[in-house]
Amino acid sequence: MSTQFPIFYSDEFLEHDTGAYHPEQPGRLIAITQMLKAQPWADQLEWRLPTPLENQGDRLIQALSAIHPQRYVEAVQVLAESGGGHIDPDTVASPRSYGVAMLAVSAWLDGVDAVLALGQPAFVASRPPGHHALPERGMGFCIFANAAIAAHYALHQPGVQRVAILDWDVHHGNGTQAIVEGNPDIAFCSLHEFPQYPGTGAAHERGKHNNVLNFPMQTGSTIADYRPHFEQKIVPFLQHFQPDLLIVSAGYDANLADPLAGMALQPQDYGVFTDRCLQITRRILFGLEGGYDFDALAQSVTATIEQCLRNSYLGSSER
């Protein structure tokens, strides 16, 4: 195959203005894009703009409304278009935030389409993140539940019967779990620092169909602590589920350098995570969640994509 690695990105994602001192900054994406474009394999990347909102037809609204009630979506729109404000103490909407958050959902949907068409991984470099967003409430920097929306959307695509979500962000994806745990066709797995925001994700939470697997990790955990969970639990659990698509809520805030958490991963460790994911399926959509030290974040995304390229990206498209 001569297909390049797709990255879904738009400069419009920089227009979600959270304020000068908020950790979820446009600089996150600037650091990622600059580092990726400086790599010796940069010519293997295909930068794709997400489908514009005006070209969506009913696709975006249908995908969004499957998760979020219209009254919540309209409330976000009104808040943004009236000048912005706080959705919750941590979650800010600026005048452009509604349109940007909608475009982020569009990018995740486009990412699903690309992975299913190519049988190969893709990366969505978007903001705001989404894994804390509940159906009727944004929280934790998140407005719309990107990963959960993408998973439900994928289940309506030809040939897709099961979707798995792996959340390796340092914070538990409480919104994602709350949305998908009742669906037997979606598996959810999370590794997260505990106790940490938002305080959910206990090991005994298994979902209504034994489709949830949580790994609360101790503060200070390193790759030596994470690796056994991947090799002995996560990979077997997800391989047994046999997903037609794996969505990774790719947060990079478990890095030692990250200011918002207390874990001790290094950027190259995300290459290890990626390698383990590729043992499950090559149909992987990586979508950006957290990560607040710009350099560590950019290095970690680079390690993720480099591992995809290294693992015979241009080879087999089989699961």
SVG drawing of the C-alpha trace seen along z (x, -y; Angstrom):
<svg xmlns="http://www.w3.org/2000/svg" viewBox="-33 -38 48 52">
<polyline fill="none" stroke="black" stroke-width="0.4" points="0.0,0.0 1.2,-3.5 -1.3,-5.2 0.2,-7.8 -0.6,-8.2 -3.7,-10.5 -3.6,-13.3 -6.9,-15.3 -6.1,-18.8 -7.3,-22.4 -5.9,-25.7 -9.5,-26.5 -8.8,-24.3 -6.5,-27.0 -9.5,-29.4 -11.0,-27.7 -9.7,-30.4 -9.6,-29.1 -7.7,-32.2 -4.1,-32.9 -3.6,-30.7 -5.7,-27.7 -3.6,-24.5 -5.7,-23.4 -4.0,-25.8 -3.8,-26.2 0.0,-25.9 -0.6,-22.2 -1.5,-21.7 1.2,-24.1 3.9,-22.1 2.5,-18.8 2.3,-20.0 5.7,-21.7 7.4,-18.6 5.7,-16.2 6.5,-18.4 10.2,-18.3 10.5,-14.5 12.6,-12.7 9.5,-10.7 7.2,-13.8 6.7,-13.1 4.7,-9.9 2.1,-12.1 -1.0,-13.2 -2.6,-16.3 -6.3,-16.3 -8.8,-19.1 -11.9,-17.8 -15.1,-18.1 -16.4,-21.6 -19.6,-22.1 -21.5,-23.5 -20.8,-20.3 -22.0,-17.8 -25.6,-17.4 -27.3,-15.4 -24.2,-13.3 -22.8,-15.5 -26.1,-16.3 -27.2,-12.7 -23.9,-11.5 -24.0,-14.3 -27.6,-13.8 -27.1,-10.1 -25.1,-11.2 -25.9,-14.7 -29.5,-16.1 -30.4,-19.0 -30.9,-21.2 -27.3,-20.8 -25.9,-21.3 -28.0,-24.5 -26.9,-25.7 -23.3,-25.5 -24.0,-27.3 -25.9,-30.1 -23.1,-30.5 -20.4,-30.7 -22.4,-33.0 -23.3,-35.3 -19.6,-35.9 -18.5,-32.8 -18.2,-31.8 -17.7,-28.8 -19.5,-25.5 -18.1,-24.4 -15.2,-25.8 -12.6,-24.1 -14.3,-24.2 -14.4,-27.4 -16.4,-28.4 -15.1,-31.3 -17.1,-32.9 -15.6,-30.3 -15.8,-27.3 -19.1,-25.9 -18.0,-25.8 -14.5,-24.5 -16.0,-21.8 -18.3,-20.8 -15.4,-20.7 -13.5,-18.5 -16.4,-16.0 -16.3,-16.2 -12.6,-15.3 -13.2,-12.3 -15.9,-11.1 -13.7,-11.6 -11.0,-9.7 -13.4,-6.7 -14.2,-6.8 -10.5,-6.9 -9.5,-4.0 -12.3,-1.8 -11.5,-2.7 -7.8,-2.1 -7.6,0.6 -4.8,-1.4 -4.3,-3.8 -5.0,-7.6 -4.6,-10.4 -7.0,-13.3 -5.1,-16.3 -8.1,-18.3 -9.3,-20.3 -11.2,-20.7 -10.8,-17.1 -13.9,-15.1 -13.5,-12.1 -14.9,-13.8 -18.0,-15.2 -21.3,-13.7 -24.4,-13.7 -25.8,-16.8 -22.8,-18.4 -19.3,-19.4 -16.5,-19.1 -12.8,-18.7 -11.9,-20.9 -14.3,-18.8 -17.4,-19.9 -18.6,-17.1 -17.8,-13.4 -15.6,-12.9 -14.6,-9.2 -18.1,-8.0 -19.6,-9.9 -17.1,-8.3 -17.7,-4.8 -21.5,-5.1 -21.0,-6.5 -18.7,-3.6 -21.3,-1.0 -23.6,-2.4 -20.9,-1.9 -20.8,1.2 -18.9,4.1 -18.7,2.7 -20.3,4.8 -18.0,4.1 -15.9,1.1 -13.4,0.9 -12.2,-2.3 -8.9,-2.4 -8.3,-5.5 -4.7,-5.9 -5.1,-9.6 -3.9,-10.0 -7.5,-10.9 -10.3,-8.5 -12.7,-9.0 -15.8,-9.2 -17.9,-10.6 -16.9,-8.0 -17.6,-5.2 -20.9,-6.6 -22.1,-6.8 -20.9,-3.4 -21.0,-1.0 -24.6,0.0 -23.8,0.9 -22.7,4.6 -21.1,3.7 -18.6,1.2 -15.8,2.2 -14.1,-0.4 -10.7,-0.1 -8.9,-2.8 -5.6,-3.2 -5.5,-6.3 -3.9,-7.8 -6.0,-7.2 -7.1,-9.1 -7.1,-11.9 -9.7,-14.0 -12.6,-13.1 -12.4,-10.3 -14.1,-7.6 -12.9,-4.5 -12.6,-2.0 -11.5,1.5 -14.8,3.1 -16.7,1.1 -17.2,3.7 -20.1,2.3 -23.5,3.8 -22.1,6.4 -18.7,7.0 -17.5,4.6 -15.5,2.2 -12.0,2.7 -10.5,0.1 -6.9,-0.1 -6.5,-2.6 -2.7,-3.3 -0.7,-4.6 0.9,-8.0 4.5,-7.7 3.8,-4.7 6.4,-4.1 6.3,-2.0 7.3,1.0 4.0,0.6 1.9,0.1 3.5,2.8 2.1,5.8 -1.4,4.4 -1.2,4.1 0.4,7.5 -1.5,9.6 -4.9,7.9 -5.7,5.2 -4.5,6.9 -6.1,10.2 -9.4,8.5 -9.6,6.5 -8.4,9.3 -11.2,11.5 -13.7,8.7 -12.5,8.7 -13.3,5.1 -13.7,4.0 -12.3,0.6 -10.2,-0.5 -10.5,-4.1 -7.7,-5.4 -8.4,-8.3 -4.8,-9.4 -4.1,-11.6 -0.4,-12.3 -0.6,-13.7 0.9,-10.7 4.3,-12.0 6.7,-12.8 6.9,-16.4 3.2,-17.0 2.1,-19.7 -1.4,-18.3 -0.6,-14.8 1.9,-12.7 2.8,-9.8 6.3,-9.1 6.0,-8.0 8.5,-9.1 7.4,-10.2 8.9,-7.0 6.6,-4.9 3.7,-5.8 5.4,-4.0 5.2,-0.9 1.5,-1.5 1.0,-1.9 2.8,1.3 0.5,3.2 -2.5,1.7 -1.3,2.8 -1.3,6.4 -5.1,6.0 -5.9,4.5 -4.5,2.1 -7.8,0.3 -7.0,-2.2 -8.2,-5.8 -6.0,-7.8 -7.7,-11.0 -6.0,-13.6 -7.2,-14.1 -4.9,-15.6 -1.2,-16.4 -0.2,-19.8 3.6,-20.0 4.0,-21.1 7.3,-19.4 6.5,-16.1 3.1,-16.1 4.6,-16.7 7.3,-14.0 4.6,-11.5 2.4,-12.1 5.5,-11.7 6.3,-8.4 2.8,-7.2 2.8,-7.9 6.4,-6.8 5.5,-3.4 2.6,-3.1 4.9,-3.7 7.6,-1.4 5.1,1.5 4.8,2.1 2.3,-0.6 2.5,-0.2 1.9,3.6 -1.1,5.7 -4.5,4.1 -5.9,7.1 -7.1,6.9"/>
</svg>
